[in-house]
Amino acid sequence: MKKVFLLMVVLVSILVVSSCAQPQPAELTIRVEVSRYGFNGNPGEFRLEAEEGQEVAITFVYGYGDSLENNPHIISALNYDIDTGLLSQENPEVTLRFITKETGEVVFECVLPGCTGHHNLHGDEEEEHSEDEEPHEDEEPHEEEEPHGYSEA
């Protein structure tokens, strides 16, 4: 009889503890297109809101379609030690899986300098100037770049 009572106490304790446990946040699954125009066509770094302990599966898709030009990128999650490796025509989809360390934003940006559109794939800490504004003395005047393969007649 004592064994049955002890077993009942243990089972009730397990039920109470498991009902008090915090539910895990649902896995966050997302696809993001990467191109010279930015993440999903929006310039700047990509920000993802997540909860602490949340599983994230984010798939980065090379967004140049059937273009003959190969313009690779390496997308990194800032404050996390992960990146996509080379995202390119040869490797057009990469999924990063990780568990968030804290509640807040996870920031992603391209860490491959020199890629076409790099300025649209990361947060720019440099001061931006309007076209009417004169450059500072130590800056070269900005000239508009023509799109690749395009010239005016």
C-alpha positions in Angstrom: 0.0 0.0 0.0 2.9 2.3 0.8 4.3 1.7 -2.7 1.1 2.6 -4.4 0.8 5.8 -2.3 4.5 6.7 -3.1 3.8 6.1 -6.8 0.8 8.3 -6.7 2.7 11.1 -5.0 5.5 10.9 -7.7 3.0 10.9 -10.6 1.1 13.9 -9.1 4.4 15.7 -8.6 5.4 15.1 -12.3 2.0 16.4 -13.5 2.3 19.5 -11.4 5.8 20.3 -12.5 5.1 19.7 -16.2 2.0 21.9 -16.1 4.0 24.8 -14.7 6.8 24.5 -17.3 6.9 27.4 -19.8 5.7 26.4 -23.3 8.4 26.5 -26.0 7.9 29.2 -28.6 6.9 27.7 -32.0 9.6 27.2 -34.6 10.0 30.2 -36.8 10.3 29.2 -40.5 10.9 31.9 -43.2 12.2 32.2 -46.7 14.1 35.4 -47.8 15.2 36.3 -51.3 18.7 37.8 -51.6 19.5 40.1 -54.6 21.4 43.2 -55.4 18.3 45.2 -54.4 18.3 43.8 -50.8 16.5 41.2 -48.8 13.1 40.6 -50.4 13.8 43.7 -52.5 14.3 45.9 -49.5 17.6 47.6 -48.9 19.4 47.3 -45.5 20.0 44.5 -43.2 17.3 41.9 -42.6 15.8 41.9 -39.1 13.9 39.0 -37.6 11.9 39.3 -34.3 12.2 36.1 -32.2 11.7 34.9 -28.6 14.4 33.5 -26.4 14.8 29.7 -27.0 12.9 29.9 -30.3 14.0 27.5 -33.0 14.6 29.4 -36.3 14.9 27.9 -39.8 15.6 30.7 -42.2 16.2 29.9 -45.9 18.1 32.4 -48.0 17.3 32.1 -51.7 19.6 33.4 -54.5 17.4 35.9 -56.2 18.9 36.4 -59.6 16.7 33.9 -61.5 18.2 32.9 -64.8 20.7 35.7 -64.9 24.0 34.9 -66.6 25.8 37.0 -64.1 26.9 35.1 -60.9 26.8 37.5 -58.0 27.5 35.5 -54.8 26.8 36.6 -51.2 27.6 35.3 -47.8 24.8 36.1 -45.3 25.7 36.1 -41.6 23.5 36.3 -38.5 25.1 39.0 -36.4 25.8 38.0 -32.8 25.6 34.3 -33.8 28.5 32.3 -35.2 26.7 31.2 -38.3 26.6 32.2 -42.0 25.3 30.7 -45.3 28.6 30.1 -46.9 28.6 31.2 -50.5 25.0 31.8 -51.7 25.3 31.7 -55.5 24.1 30.2 -58.8 25.8 26.9 -57.8 24.4 27.0 -54.3 21.0 28.9 -54.7 19.4 27.9 -51.4 20.8 27.7 -47.9 18.9 27.1 -44.7 20.3 28.3 -41.3 18.9 26.6 -38.3 19.6 27.8 -34.8 18.0 28.5 -31.4 17.8 32.1 -30.3 19.8 33.3 -27.3 17.5 36.0 -26.2 14.2 37.8 -27.1 14.7 40.5 -29.6 15.9 41.0 -33.1 18.3 38.8 -35.0 20.1 40.8 -37.6 21.3 39.3 -40.9 23.6 41.0 -43.4 25.9 40.2 -46.3 29.6 39.9 -45.2 31.1 39.5 -48.7 32.4 43.0 -49.6 32.5 43.8 -53.3 29.4 41.9 -54.3 27.0 43.8 -56.6 24.5 45.6 -54.4 26.4 45.0 -51.2 25.3 48.4 -49.8 21.7 47.1 -50.0 22.5 44.0 -48.0 23.8 45.4 -44.8 23.2 48.3 -42.3 25.2 51.2 -43.5 26.8 53.1 -40.7 28.3 55.7 -43.1 26.5 59.0 -43.4 24.3 59.2 -46.5 24.2 62.3 -48.6 21.4 63.6 -50.8 22.2 64.3 -54.4 22.0 68.0 -53.8 24.3 68.0 -50.8 28.0 68.7 -51.3 30.4 66.0 -50.3 32.8 66.7 -47.3 36.3 67.9 -48.2 37.9 64.5 -47.8 35.2 62.7 -49.9 35.2 62.1 -53.7 32.1 63.3 -55.4 29.6 60.5 -56.0 28.8 59.5 -59.5 25.8 57.4 -60.5 26.7 53.9 -61.6 25.1 52.5 -64.7 23.5 49.1 -64.4 25.7 46.3 -65.5 25.5 45.7 -69.3 23.7 49.0 -69.9 25.0 52.2 -71.6 23.3 55.2 -72.9 23.3 55.7 -76.6 
